[in-house]
Amino acid sequence: MPQDSHMQPPRPSFVELVRTFAQIGFLSFGGPAGQIALMHRILVEEKRWLDEPRFLHALNYCMLLPGPEAMQLATYAGWLTHGVRGGLVAGLLFLLPGAAVLLALSAIYMSMGQVPVVQGLLFGLKAAVLAVVVEALIKVSKRALKNGWMVAVAIVAFVAIAFLQLPFPLIILGAALLGALGHLIGNGNGDAAAAEDVPAEAMPEWTRPSTGRFAKTVSIWLAIWFVPLALLQAVLGGGHVFTEAAKFFSVMASVTFGGAYAVLAYVAQQAVEVHGWLRPDEMLTGLGLAETTPGPLILVLAFVGFLGGARLSGLDPLLGGLAGGLVALWFTFVPCFLWIFAGAPYVETVRNVRWLATALAAVTAAVVGVIANLAVWFGLHVLFAKVDELHYGPLRLTVPDPASFAWTAASIALIAAIALIRLRVNMLVVLGAAALAGVAVRML
């Protein structure tokens, strides 16, 4: 029977919380949509720790925050039932299985990346990832581009990042300002429905707004976030790869509105062209590995940090890679706990501010343009062996060499796209089949 939203759902024991989120962590494949559906089935339908209104409230909180919404939803659910320790356990158990697998795969890639069979696996995987990105672009655009104003914002964002090379954070800020301005002049449409309020007596005491608790939480988590950064700066210097990675991933953690796909083009641009941590094709490799592991897709940043540390830290490649991966994980996910523990009690009141809802809708529209750039960037590097850049004043044009067109990669990508978008085949099945096709191509 459905629960009354005014009644307090059953509170699990801490041991049961640990066991349940360990299960969720190992089964959280399929991207945020699949992960959110999994948590809904377990937390709402099976365990009934959250009723439907509370689950939707939590999801709305997390959709408004930077960072991986599924991981933050897990953190919120654990926090709602057992406070900060429950949130920590739930969030970490959601992350750690995928993080451990991805670091292991990164080490294998560093050690065996030149083996023909491994090269074939990665070749097929990269081609299929292009189809995955196109599928994400279609899904996000259908949800976000609800009127001509939002389409215009998406086009402006695409031009800004693809041709002008403007930083991703600046594009997000500009989109928010455009959205707020559009609301003021009557052209914007936030399309945000007001949420049903949850009675205060139905909420645990620690989830209610408290100025003292807010100040304490912010102080503690800012220290957890920035004290290690200050130590890296003091001990290794500002130019060391670990210090640069800590700063870079801290910025990424603060601006990743719209999910991992929205920020990956900027990550690729900076990690490849500015920092030299990895090559363009390796960014595709990392994304393919992240798609096949449990946990949030943004775990691909651990692969980026691993390669940067392995190549530039001056340590043994595996040791430096492990350290670089851990730096990426720390500075990417520590802020997520700050957003939940400090901000969740206040987000509900912010959600009903109309101009802010419109600004956030514009940010989502800009994300469509950024993902479109990601699809183009990946596509050029998957389908062409040689890609050049031409500069005309502030404009940058990426021009492929038609003679270097890779028809085998294009064939795998096309078949993967048909399987994913038209036939709705499971993504892991598509990725596995593409990897085997890549091996066959290399062997033949």
C-alpha positions as CSV (number, residue, x, y, z in Angstrom):
1,M,0.0,0.0,0.0
2,P,1.3,3.5,-0.7
3,Q,2.6,5.3,2.4
4,D,1.1,8.5,3.7
5,S,3.6,11.3,3.0
6,H,2.9,12.7,6.5
7,M,4.1,9.6,8.2
8,Q,7.7,8.9,9.0
9,P,9.0,5.9,6.9
10,P,10.8,3.1,8.7
11,R,14.3,3.9,9.8
12,P,16.8,1.1,8.9
13,S,19.6,0.0,11.2
14,F,23.0,1.2,10.3
15,V,24.2,-2.3,9.4
16,E,21.2,-2.7,7.0
17,L,22.1,0.7,5.5
18,V,25.7,-0.5,4.8
19,R,24.5,-3.8,3.3
20,T,22.0,-2.1,1.1
21,F,24.2,0.6,-0.3
22,A,27.0,-1.9,-0.9
23,Q,24.5,-3.8,-3.1
24,I,23.6,-0.6,-4.9
25,G,27.2,0.3,-5.4
26,F,28.0,-3.0,-7.1
27,L,24.9,-2.9,-9.3
28,S,24.9,0.7,-10.3
29,F,25.5,0.3,-14.1
30,G,23.7,2.1,-16.8
31,G,24.4,5.8,-16.2
32,P,22.4,8.1,-13.9
33,A,19.0,7.1,-15.3
34,G,19.6,3.4,-14.5
35,Q,21.2,4.2,-11.2
36,I,18.3,6.4,-10.1
37,A,15.8,3.7,-11.2
38,L,17.8,1.1,-9.2
39,M,17.7,3.2,-6.0
40,H,14.0,3.9,-6.5
41,R,13.2,0.2,-6.7
42,I,15.3,-0.7,-3.7
43,L,14.8,2.4,-1.4
44,V,11.1,3.1,-2.2
45,E,9.5,0.0,-3.5
46,E,11.4,-2.8,-1.6
47,K,12.8,-1.3,1.6
48,R,10.3,1.6,1.8
49,W,12.9,3.8,3.6
50,L,11.7,6.7,1.5
51,D,8.2,7.3,0.2
52,E,7.6,8.7,-3.3
53,P,7.4,12.4,-2.3
54,R,10.6,12.2,-0.2
55,F,12.4,10.4,-3.0
56,L,11.3,13.1,-5.5
57,H,12.3,15.9,-3.1
58,A,15.8,14.3,-2.7
59,L,16.1,13.9,-6.5
60,N,15.1,17.5,-7.1
61,Y,17.7,18.6,-4.6
62,C,20.4,16.7,-6.4
63,M,19.4,17.9,-9.8
64,L,20.0,21.4,-8.7
65,L,23.6,20.8,-7.5
66,P,26.8,20.4,-9.4
67,G,28.2,16.9,-9.5
68,P,26.8,13.4,-10.2
69,E,23.2,13.5,-9.2
70,A,22.9,9.7,-8.6
71,M,25.8,9.7,-6.2
72,Q,24.4,12.7,-4.4
73,L,21.0,11.0,-4.3
74,A,22.6,8.0,-2.6
75,T,24.4,10.4,-0.1
76,Y,21.1,12.2,0.6
77,A,19.2,9.0,1.2
78,G,21.8,7.8,3.7
79,W,22.0,11.2,5.3
80,L,18.2,11.3,5.7
81,T,18.2,8.0,7.6
82,H,21.4,8.2,9.6
83,G,22.7,11.7,9.4
84,V,26.2,12.5,8.3
85,R,27.7,9.1,8.9
86,G,24.8,7.5,6.9
87,G,25.4,9.9,4.1
88,L,29.1,9.2,4.1
89,V,28.7,5.5,4.0
90,A,26.0,5.6,1.3
91,G,28.0,8.0,-0.9
92,L,31.3,6.1,-0.5
93,L,29.7,2.7,-1.1
94,F,28.1,4.1,-4.3
95,L,31.6,5.3,-5.5
96,L,34.2,2.8,-4.3
97,P,33.4,-0.3,-6.3
98,G,33.5,1.6,-9.6
99,A,36.5,3.7,-8.5
100,A,38.5,0.5,-7.6
101,V,37.7,-1.2,-10.9
102,L,38.5,1.9,-12.9
103,L,41.9,2.4,-11.2
104,A,42.7,-1.3,-11.9
105,L,41.7,-0.9,-15.5
106,S,43.8,2.2,-15.8
107,A,46.8,0.3,-14.5
108,I,46.2,-2.5,-17.0
109,Y,46.0,0.1,-19.8
110,M,49.3,1.7,-18.7
111,S,50.9,-1.8,-18.6
112,M,49.3,-3.5,-21.6
113,G,47.9,-0.8,-23.8
114,Q,50.2,-1.7,-26.7
115,V,49.2,-5.4,-26.8
116,P,47.2,-6.0,-30.0
117,V,44.2,-7.7,-28.3
118,V,43.9,-4.8,-25.8
119,Q,44.3,-2.3,-28.6
120,G,41.5,-4.0,-30.4
121,L,39.2,-4.0,-27.4
122,L,39.8,-0.2,-26.9
123,F,39.4,0.5,-30.6
124,G,35.9,-1.0,-30.6
125,L,35.0,0.5,-27.3
126,K,35.9,4.0,-28.5
127,A,33.8,3.7,-31.6
128,A,30.8,2.6,-29.5
129,V,31.3,5.4,-27.0
130,L,30.6,7.9,-29.8
131,A,27.2,6.3,-30.2
132,V,26.6,6.5,-26.4
133,V,27.4,10.3,-26.5
134,V,25.0,10.8,-29.4
135,E,22.3,9.0,-27.6
136,A,22.9,11.2,-24.5
137,L,22.7,14.3,-26.7
138,I,19.3,13.2,-28.1
139,K,17.9,12.5,-24.6
140,V,19.1,15.7,-23.0
141,S,18.0,17.9,-25.9
142,K,14.4,16.4,-25.8
143,R,14.2,17.3,-22.1
144,A,15.9,20.7,-22.2
145,L,15.0,22.4,-25.5
146,K,11.4,23.2,-24.8
147,N,11.2,26.5,-26.8
148,G,13.0,28.7,-29.3
149,W,14.8,30.6,-26.5
150,M,16.4,27.4,-25.1
151,V,17.4,26.3,-28.6
152,A,19.2,29.7,-29.1
153,V,21.0,29.3,-25.8
154,A,22.2,25.8,-26.8
155,I,23.5,27.2,-30.2
156,V,25.3,30.0,-28.5
157,A,26.9,27.6,-26.0
158,F,28.0,25.3,-28.9
159,V,29.7,28.2,-30.7
160,A,31.3,29.5,-27.6
161,I,33.0,26.2,-26.7
162,A,33.6,24.8,-30.1
163,F,34.8,27.8,-32.0
164,L,35.8,30.4,-29.4
165,Q,37.2,28.0,-26.9
166,L,35.6,29.8,-24.0
167,P,36.0,28.1,-20.6
168,F,33.1,25.8,-19.5
169,P,32.5,27.7,-16.2
170,L,32.2,31.0,-18.1
171,I,29.6,29.4,-20.5
172,I,27.6,28.1,-17.5
173,L,27.6,31.5,-15.8
174,G,26.6,33.2,-19.1
175,A,23.7,30.8,-19.6
176,A,22.4,31.4,-16.1
177,L,22.5,35.2,-16.7
178,L,20.8,34.8,-20.0
179,G,18.1,32.6,-18.4
180,A,17.5,35.1,-15.6
181,L,17.4,38.0,-18.1
182,G,15.0,36.0,-20.3
183,H,12.7,35.6,-17.3
184,L,12.8,39.3,-16.6
185,I,11.8,40.2,-20.2
186,G,9.3,37.5,-20.5
187,N,11.0,35.1,-22.9
188,G,12.3,32.5,-20.5
189,N,10.5,29.5,-19.3
190,G,11.9,27.5,-16.4
191,D,9.2,24.8,-16.7
192,A,9.8,24.0,-13.1
193,A,6.9,22.7,-11.2
194,A,6.6,23.7,-7.6
195,A,7.4,20.8,-5.3
196,E,5.0,19.6,-2.6
197,D,6.3,20.6,0.8
198,V,7.2,17.9,3.3
199,P,5.8,18.7,6.8
200,A,8.6,19.6,9.2
201,E,7.4,17.0,11.8
202,A,7.9,14.2,9.2
203,M,11.6,15.1,8.6
204,P,14.5,14.0,10.9
205,E,15.7,16.9,13.1
206,W,19.2,17.0,11.4
207,T,17.6,17.7,8.0
208,R,15.9,21.0,9.1
209,P,17.7,24.3,8.5
210,S,20.0,25.4,11.3
211,T,22.4,28.3,11.0
212,G,24.8,26.9,13.5
213,R,24.9,23.4,11.9
214,F,25.3,25.0,8.5
215,A,28.3,27.1,9.6
216,K,29.9,24.0,11.3
217,T,29.3,21.8,8.3
218,V,30.7,24.3,5.8
219,S,33.8,24.9,7.9
220,I,34.6,21.2,8.3
221,W,34.0,20.2,4.7
222,L,35.9,23.2,3.3
223,A,38.8,22.2,5.5
224,I,38.6,18.6,4.2
225,W,38.5,20.0,0.6
226,F,41.1,22.7,0.7
227,V,43.7,21.7,3.4
228,P,45.0,18.9,1.3
229,L,45.2,21.3,-1.7
230,A,47.2,23.7,0.4
231,L,49.5,20.9,1.5
232,L,50.1,19.9,-2.1
233,Q,50.9,23.5,-3.0
234,A,53.3,23.9,0.0
235,V,55.1,20.6,-0.4
236,L,55.2,20.0,-4.2
237,G,54.7,23.5,-5.6
238,G,52.1,25.0,-7.8
239,G,53.5,23.5,-11.0
240,H,53.5,19.8,-9.9
241,V,51.0,17.6,-11.7
242,F,49.3,16.6,-8.4
243,T,48.8,20.2,-7.4
244,E,47.5,21.2,-10.9
245,A,45.2,18.2,-10.8
246,A,43.8,19.1,-7.4
247,K,43.0,22.7,-8.6
248,F,41.6,21.5,-11.9
249,F,39.3,18.8,-10.4
250,S,38.1,21.2,-7.7
251,V,36.9,23.6,-10.4
252,M,35.2,20.7,-12.2
253,A,33.4,19.6,-9.1
254,S,32.0,23.1,-8.8
255,V,30.6,23.5,-12.3
256,T,29.5,20.0,-13.4
257,F,25.8,21.0,-13.8
258,G,24.1,18.7,-16.3
259,G,26.1,15.6,-15.7
260,A,29.4,14.2,-16.8
261,Y,28.8,14.5,-20.6
262,A,28.4,18.3,-20.2
263,V,31.9,18.8,-18.7
264,L,33.9,16.1,-20.6
265,A,34.6,18.3,-23.6
266,Y,36.1,20.9,-21.4
267,V,38.1,18.3,-19.4
268,A,39.4,16.8,-22.6
269,Q,40.4,20.2,-23.9
270,Q,42.3,21.1,-20.8
271,A,43.8,17.7,-19.9
272,V,44.9,17.1,-23.5
273,E,45.8,20.5,-24.9
274,V,46.8,22.5,-21.8
275,H,48.2,20.0,-19.3
276,G,49.3,17.2,-21.6
277,W,48.1,14.5,-19.3
278,L,46.8,12.3,-22.1
279,R,46.0,12.1,-25.8
280,P,42.6,12.7,-27.4
281,D,42.1,9.1,-28.2
282,E,42.9,8.2,-24.6
283,M,40.1,10.4,-23.4
284,L,37.8,8.2,-25.4
285,T,39.4,5.1,-23.9
286,G,38.8,6.4,-20.4
287,L,35.1,7.2,-21.2
288,G,34.7,3.7,-22.6
289,L,36.1,2.2,-19.4
290,A,34.0,4.3,-17.2
291,E,30.9,3.3,-19.1
292,T,31.6,-0.4,-18.4
293,T,32.1,0.0,-14.6
294,P,29.5,0.7,-11.8
295,G,29.2,4.1,-10.3
296,P,28.9,7.6,-11.9
297,L,30.4,8.3,-15.3
298,I,32.4,11.2,-13.9
299,L,34.7,8.5,-12.5
300,V,36.4,8.9,-15.9
301,L,38.3,11.7,-14.2
302,A,40.2,9.1,-12.1
303,F,41.5,7.7,-15.4
304,V,42.6,11.2,-16.4
305,G,44.3,11.7,-13.1
306,F,45.9,8.3,-13.3
307,L,47.5,8.9,-16.7
308,G,48.7,12.4,-15.7
309,G,50.3,11.1,-12.5
310,A,51.8,8.1,-14.2
311,R,53.5,10.3,-16.9
312,L,54.4,13.5,-15.1
313,S,54.8,12.9,-11.4
314,G,58.4,11.6,-11.6
315,L,57.4,8.5,-9.6
316,D,57.1,4.9,-10.7
317,P,54.3,4.9,-13.4
318,L,52.0,2.7,-11.4
319,L,52.6,4.4,-8.1
320,G,52.3,7.9,-9.7
321,G,49.2,6.8,-11.5
322,L,47.5,5.5,-8.4
323,A,48.4,8.7,-6.6
324,G,47.1,10.8,-9.5
325,G,43.8,8.8,-9.6
326,L,43.3,9.3,-5.9
327,V,43.9,13.0,-6.2
328,A,41.3,13.2,-8.9
329,L,38.8,11.2,-6.8
330,W,39.3,13.3,-3.7
331,F,38.9,16.7,-5.3
332,T,36.0,15.6,-7.5
333,F,33.8,14.0,-4.8
334,V,34.6,15.7,-1.5
335,P,32.7,18.8,-2.7
336,C,29.6,16.5,-3.4
337,F,29.4,15.8,0.3
338,L,29.6,19.5,1.1
339,W,26.7,20.3,-1.2
340,I,24.5,17.7,0.4
341,F,25.3,18.0,4.1
342,A,25.3,21.8,4.0
343,G,22.9,22.7,1.3
344,A,20.1,20.1,1.3
345,P,18.0,21.7,4.1
346,Y,17.9,25.0,2.1
347,V,17.5,23.8,-1.5
348,E,13.7,23.3,-1.2
349,T,13.1,27.0,-0.6
350,V,15.4,28.0,-3.4
351,R,13.6,25.7,-5.8
352,N,10.5,27.8,-5.7
353,V,12.3,31.1,-6.7
354,R,11.0,31.5,-10.3
355,W,13.9,33.5,-11.8
356,L,16.4,31.0,-10.4
357,A,14.4,28.1,-11.9
358,T,14.5,29.8,-15.3
359,A,18.3,30.5,-14.9
360,L,18.9,26.8,-14.2
361,A,16.7,25.8,-17.2
362,A,19.0,27.9,-19.4
363,V,22.0,26.2,-17.9
364,T,20.5,22.9,-18.9
365,A,19.9,24.2,-22.4
366,A,23.6,25.3,-22.6
367,V,24.6,21.8,-21.5
368,V,22.9,20.5,-24.8
369,G,25.3,22.7,-26.8
370,V,28.3,21.6,-24.8
371,I,27.4,17.9,-25.3
372,A,26.9,18.5,-29.0
373,N,30.5,19.9,-29.0
374,L,31.6,16.7,-27.1
375,A,29.9,14.5,-29.8
376,V,31.7,16.5,-32.6
377,W,35.0,16.4,-30.8
378,F,34.8,12.6,-30.1
379,G,33.5,11.9,-33.6
380,L,36.4,13.6,-35.4
381,H,38.9,11.8,-33.3
382,V,37.2,8.4,-33.7
383,L,36.4,8.6,-37.4
384,F,39.6,10.3,-38.7
385,A,43.2,9.4,-38.0
386,K,44.4,12.9,-38.7
387,V,42.8,16.1,-37.4
388,D,44.2,19.6,-37.8
389,E,43.3,22.9,-36.3
390,L,42.9,26.2,-38.2
391,H,42.8,29.6,-36.4
392,Y,41.2,32.7,-37.8
393,G,41.5,35.4,-35.1
394,P,39.5,34.3,-32.1
395,L,38.0,31.4,-34.0
396,R,39.3,27.8,-34.0
397,L,38.2,25.3,-36.6
398,T,38.9,21.6,-36.3
399,V,39.4,20.1,-39.8
400,P,39.8,16.4,-40.4
401,D,41.8,14.9,-43.3
402,P,39.3,13.1,-45.5
403,A,42.0,10.6,-46.6
404,S,42.3,9.4,-43.0
405,F,38.7,8.4,-42.6
406,A,38.4,5.1,-40.6
407,W,35.6,3.2,-42.2
408,T,35.9,0.3,-39.7
409,A,35.4,2.7,-36.7
410,A,32.5,4.4,-38.5
411,S,30.9,1.0,-39.2
412,I,31.1,0.0,-35.5
413,A,29.9,3.4,-34.3
414,L,26.9,3.3,-36.8
415,I,25.8,-0.2,-35.7
416,A,26.2,0.7,-32.1
417,A,24.1,3.8,-32.6
418,I,21.3,1.8,-34.3
419,A,21.4,-0.8,-31.5
420,L,21.3,1.8,-28.7
421,I,18.9,4.4,-30.2
422,R,16.6,2.4,-32.4
423,L,16.6,-1.1,-31.0
424,R,17.2,0.0,-27.4
425,V,19.7,-2.8,-26.7
426,N,21.4,-2.8,-23.3
427,M,24.4,-0.5,-23.3
428,L,26.8,-3.0,-21.7
429,V,25.8,-5.5,-24.4
430,V,26.5,-3.0,-27.1
431,L,29.9,-2.0,-25.6
432,G,30.9,-5.6,-25.2
433,A,30.0,-6.5,-28.8
434,A,31.8,-3.4,-30.1
435,A,34.9,-4.3,-28.1
436,L,34.9,-7.8,-29.6
437,A,34.4,-6.3,-33.1
438,G,37.4,-4.1,-32.5
439,V,39.5,-7.2,-31.6
440,A,38.4,-8.9,-34.8
441,V,39.3,-5.9,-36.9
442,R,42.8,-5.7,-35.3
443,M,43.4,-9.4,-35.7
444,L,42.4,-9.4,-39.3
